[in-house]
Amino acid sequence: MPHGQSWLNFIPGFDALQHWLDSLGPGFLFHDPIHAQHVAAMFLVFLLMLLFALSARSGLNKAKGDILPEAKLTSRTIVELAMDGLLNVMQATMSREAALRHFWIIGSLAAFILFSNLLGLIPGFLPPTESFNTTFACGTITFLYYNYYAFSKLGFGHLAHMANPVGEPWGWFLAPLFLPVELISHTVRPISLAIRLLCNIAGDHLVLSVFVGIFPLLLPIPFIGLGLFVALVQTFIFTLLSCVYLGEVEQNIAHHEAAHGHGHGHEHGHGEHAAAH
């Protein structure tokens, strides 16, 4: 297929979608144009995720509470393995309680990025993560979520931790140095997440497209395997970094509660609640 086109170009209404997106103008950051190709691919990914989730839910309902995995590899088994693996990754950076609390957002991002990356392995399709607008949106969601959570728990104490990360009285003397550095570090995080994911997926998809165009039968097979590896690794890296950012916030919250004497009372309250049940 010509560059920038896929099977989605044959969907009725695709040209109208492209015309409407062109009327919105380029993206506000780096003025990257909004391509209908990537928007349509994103909706396709959402549809595939929904169908896969419904299939897994159907298998779970058929199990009727049976916790044993199925003998064959099904959508339910794949989802269970993926969720267990993701939970283990999250627990490497935070407690299990915190991992379960943030699982909904991290799991959603990981699933979307993985399905998007895998879509690029199918000849004739472009992955949504090949667009900076898509990857920057994913990075921004992570950035907004962990900062919102930090401010909701710590208030301006979130900024205080940036100004004085050591948490000691003498650390405030270095606040004029630490605060600007930390603010810049946090601000570039969504951009770094976006560019890292974009460059790897776009480069891998370009290599795969070249070899599929040269010899579409057997030659691309090793590159499809390489593409699968890149898709999994880039999903893992984005997920792990997002968990690291959330883990930093959880650690700051724990330190704040310990310093103000809330940690013991909080745990004691949970203990009394558990004993009551």
HUNOR-V996788 format. One record per residue. N is the residue number from 1. RES is the residue in three letters. PHI is phi in degrees with one decimal (none if undefined). PSI is psi in whole degrees, -180 to 180 (none if undefined). D_CENTER is the distance of its C-alpha to the mean C-alpha in whole Angstrom. Layout:
# HUNOR-V996788
((N;RES;PHI;PSI;D_CENTER) (N;RES;PHI;PSI;D_CENTER))
This chain:
# HUNOR-V996788
((1;MET;none;152;30) (2;PRO;-60.5;157;30) (3;HIS;-61.5;134;27) (4;GLY;85.6;5;25) (5;GLN;-118.5;157;26) (6;SER;-151.0;-175;25) (7;TRP;-63.4;-21;26) (8;LEU;-69.1;-19;24) (9;ASN;-64.1;-20;27) (10;PHE;-89.9;-1;30) (11;ILE;-73.5;133;28) (12;PRO;-58.8;134;31) (13;GLY;92.6;-1;30) (14;PHE;-64.9;-43;27) (15;ASP;-64.3;-37;30) (16;ALA;-66.4;-37;30) (17;LEU;-64.2;-43;26) (18;GLN;-63.3;-40;26) (19;HIS;-63.7;-42;29) (20;TRP;-66.5;-41;28) (21;LEU;-67.6;-36;25) (22;ASP;-63.9;-32;27) (23;SER;-70.0;-20;29) (24;LEU;-77.8;-18;26) (25;GLY;86.7;179;26) (26;PRO;-74.3;168;24) (27;GLY;-63.8;154;21) (28;PHE;-74.4;-21;22) (29;LEU;-109.3;122;20) (30;PHE;65.1;2;22) (31;HIS;54.5;39;23) (32;ASP;-73.1;126;21) (33;PRO;-65.3;152;22) (34;ILE;-94.0;112;21) (35;HIS;-95.2;132;21) (36;ALA;-62.2;-27;22) (37;GLN;-57.7;-47;21) (38;HIS;-75.0;-33;17) (39;VAL;-67.1;-45;17) (40;ALA;-63.8;-40;19) (41;ALA;-63.4;-36;17) (42;MET;-64.1;-43;14) (43;PHE;-66.7;-34;17) (44;LEU;-64.3;-40;18) (45;VAL;-62.5;-44;14) (46;PHE;-58.6;-42;14) (47;LEU;-65.3;-43;18) (48;LEU;-64.4;-40;17) (49;MET;-62.6;-42;14) (50;LEU;-63.6;-46;17) (51;LEU;-63.4;-41;20) (52;PHE;-65.8;-40;18) (53;ALA;-66.2;-41;17) (54;LEU;-65.5;-38;21) (55;SER;-65.0;-42;22) (56;ALA;-65.8;-38;21) (57;ARG;-65.9;-38;22) (58;SER;-63.6;-43;25) (59;GLY;-64.5;-35;26) (60;LEU;-68.3;-39;25) (61;ASN;-67.2;-36;28) (62;LYS;-68.2;-28;30) (63;ALA;-68.7;-24;30) (64;LYS;53.4;49;31) (65;GLY;86.8;-2;30) (66;ASP;-71.5;120;30) (67;ILE;-86.3;-9;28) (68;LEU;-72.8;139;29) (69;PRO;-68.2;157;27) (70;GLU;-72.2;155;28) (71;ALA;-69.2;-31;30) (72;LYS;-109.5;163;28) (73;LEU;-79.3;111;25) (74;THR;-122.7;176;24) (75;SER;-61.8;-36;21) (76;ARG;-64.2;-44;21) (77;THR;-64.1;-42;21) (78;ILE;-62.4;-43;18) (79;VAL;-64.5;-42;16) (80;GLU;-64.0;-43;18) (81;LEU;-65.0;-42;18) (82;ALA;-65.9;-42;14) (83;MET;-67.5;-40;14) (84;ASP;-65.8;-42;16) (85;GLY;-65.0;-41;15) (86;LEU;-64.6;-40;11) (87;LEU;-64.3;-37;14) (88;ASN;-65.5;-39;16) (89;VAL;-63.3;-43;13) (90;MET;-65.9;-37;12) (91;GLN;-71.1;-12;16) (92;ALA;-73.3;-18;16) (93;THR;-118.0;-10;15) (94;MET;-156.5;172;17) (95;SER;-70.9;165;19) (96;ARG;-64.3;-39;19) (97;GLU;-60.6;-44;20) (98;ALA;-67.6;-38;17) (99;ALA;-61.3;-43;14) (100;LEU;-67.2;-33;16) (101;ARG;-67.8;-36;16) (102;HIS;-102.7;6;12) (103;PHE;-62.6;-35;11) (104;TRP;-62.9;-40;11) (105;ILE;-81.3;-42;8) (106;ILE;-67.8;-42;6) (107;GLY;-64.0;-39;7) (108;SER;-65.6;-45;7) (109;LEU;-63.8;-43;3) (110;ALA;-62.8;-43;4) (111;ALA;-65.5;-44;7) (112;PHE;-63.9;-45;7) (113;ILE;-65.7;-42;6) (114;LEU;-63.9;-49;9) (115;PHE;-63.3;-38;11) (116;SER;-65.0;-45;11) (117;ASN;-63.2;-42;12) (118;LEU;-68.8;-29;14) (119;LEU;-61.6;-32;16) (120;GLY;-68.8;-14;17) (121;LEU;-82.0;-13;19) (122;ILE;-87.7;118;21) (123;PRO;-55.0;133;24) (124;GLY;95.2;4;25) (125;PHE;-127.1;147;21) (126;LEU;-109.0;134;19) (127;PRO;-75.6;140;15) (128;PRO;-58.3;-31;13) (129;THR;-75.2;5;11) (130;GLU;-83.1;-9;15) (131;SER;-103.8;135;15) (132;PHE;-63.5;-33;14) (133;ASN;-59.5;-39;14) (134;THR;-71.5;-49;11) (135;THR;-67.9;-36;9) (136;PHE;-67.4;-36;11) (137;ALA;-63.0;-42;10) (138;CYS;-63.8;-45;6) (139;GLY;-64.0;-37;7) (140;THR;-67.8;-37;10) (141;ILE;-60.5;-45;8) (142;THR;-60.5;-47;7) (143;PHE;-61.0;-49;11) (144;LEU;-66.6;-38;13) (145;TYR;-66.7;-50;11) (146;TYR;-71.3;-29;12) (147;ASN;-73.6;-39;15) (148;TYR;-61.8;-44;17) (149;TYR;-63.3;-40;16) (150;ALA;-65.5;-45;18) (151;PHE;-68.4;-34;21) (152;SER;-67.9;-29;21) (153;LYS;-95.0;-35;22) (154;LEU;-112.7;-17;24) (155;GLY;64.1;-137;25) (156;PHE;-73.6;-3;26) (157;GLY;-63.5;-23;26) (158;HIS;-63.2;-43;23) (159;LEU;-70.2;-33;25) (160;ALA;-63.8;-37;27) (161;HIS;-66.8;-32;25) (162;MET;-69.3;-40;24) (163;ALA;-72.6;-32;28) (164;ASN;-135.4;74;29) (165;PRO;-66.1;-23;26) (166;VAL;-76.6;-22;29) (167;GLY;74.1;16;30) (168;GLU;-108.1;154;34) (169;PRO;-56.2;-39;37) (170;TRP;-69.5;-15;37) (171;GLY;-68.3;-22;34) (172;TRP;-67.9;-22;34) (173;PHE;-67.3;-25;37) (174;LEU;-97.2;3;34) (175;ALA;-57.7;-41;32) (176;PRO;-60.3;-23;33) (177;LEU;-90.4;-44;31) (178;PHE;-69.7;-43;28) (179;LEU;-60.7;-50;27) (180;PRO;-60.6;-39;27) (181;VAL;-63.8;-45;25) (182;GLU;-66.9;-39;22) (183;LEU;-63.4;-43;22) (184;ILE;-64.7;-42;21) (185;SER;-60.6;-43;19) (186;HIS;-71.3;-36;17) (187;THR;-66.3;-36;17) (188;VAL;-83.6;-6;16) (189;ARG;-60.3;-47;13) (190;PRO;-63.0;-33;11) (191;ILE;-70.6;-42;13) (192;SER;-66.1;-39;13) (193;LEU;-62.2;-42;9) (194;ALA;-67.6;-47;10) (195;ILE;-68.0;-40;13) (196;ARG;-60.0;-47;12) (197;LEU;-68.7;-43;10) (198;LEU;-61.0;-51;13) (199;CYS;-63.7;-41;16) (200;ASN;-69.2;-43;15) (201;ILE;-71.5;-43;14) (202;ALA;-64.3;-42;17) (203;GLY;-64.4;-44;19) (204;ASP;-64.4;-41;19) (205;HIS;-67.5;-34;19) (206;LEU;-65.2;-44;22) (207;VAL;-62.2;-45;24) (208;LEU;-62.5;-41;24) (209;SER;-64.2;-39;25) (210;VAL;-63.1;-47;28) (211;PHE;-74.4;-30;29) (212;VAL;-65.8;-38;29) (213;GLY;-69.3;-33;31) (214;ILE;-73.6;-50;33) (215;PHE;-147.4;97;34) (216;PRO;-77.3;1;32) (217;LEU;-95.2;-78;33) (218;LEU;-102.9;-32;33) (219;LEU;-58.1;-39;32) (220;PRO;-72.3;-10;28) (221;ILE;-57.3;-49;28) (222;PRO;-60.7;-33;27) (223;PHE;-75.9;-27;24) (224;ILE;-67.6;-40;23) (225;GLY;-62.7;-41;22) (226;LEU;-64.3;-40;21) (227;GLY;-63.9;-38;18) (228;LEU;-62.9;-42;17) (229;PHE;-62.8;-45;17) (230;VAL;-63.3;-41;15) (231;ALA;-60.6;-43;13) (232;LEU;-69.9;-44;12) (233;VAL;-64.7;-44;12) (234;GLN;-68.0;-33;10) (235;THR;-64.8;-43;7) (236;PHE;-63.6;-43;9) (237;ILE;-65.6;-46;9) (238;PHE;-60.9;-44;6) (239;THR;-64.8;-44;5) (240;LEU;-63.6;-44;9) (241;LEU;-64.1;-40;9) (242;SER;-61.9;-39;7) (243;CYS;-67.7;-37;9) (244;VAL;-62.2;-43;12) (245;TYR;-64.2;-42;12) (246;LEU;-68.2;-36;12) (247;GLY;-63.1;-37;15) (248;GLU;-61.8;-43;17) (249;VAL;-64.8;-45;17) (250;GLU;-61.2;-38;18) (251;GLN;-66.4;-42;21) (252;ASN;-64.0;-39;22) (253;ILE;-64.4;-43;23) (254;ALA;-62.8;-42;24) (255;HIS;-64.9;-39;27) (256;HIS;-64.5;-44;27) (257;GLU;-67.0;-38;29) (258;ALA;-66.5;-39;31) (259;ALA;-69.1;-30;32) (260;HIS;-102.2;8;33) (261;GLY;74.9;21;34) (262;HIS;-92.1;-22;32) (263;GLY;-62.4;-47;30) (264;HIS;-66.8;-42;33) (265;GLY;-64.8;-36;34) (266;HIS;-64.7;-46;31) (267;GLU;-67.1;-36;31) (268;HIS;-65.1;-40;34) (269;GLY;-62.4;-40;34) (270;HIS;-65.3;-37;31) (271;GLY;-65.3;-42;34) (272;GLU;-65.5;-38;36) (273;HIS;-64.8;-43;34) (274;ALA;-65.9;-39;34) (275;ALA;-65.7;-34;37) (276;ALA;-65.8;-34;38) (277;HIS;-79.6;none;36))
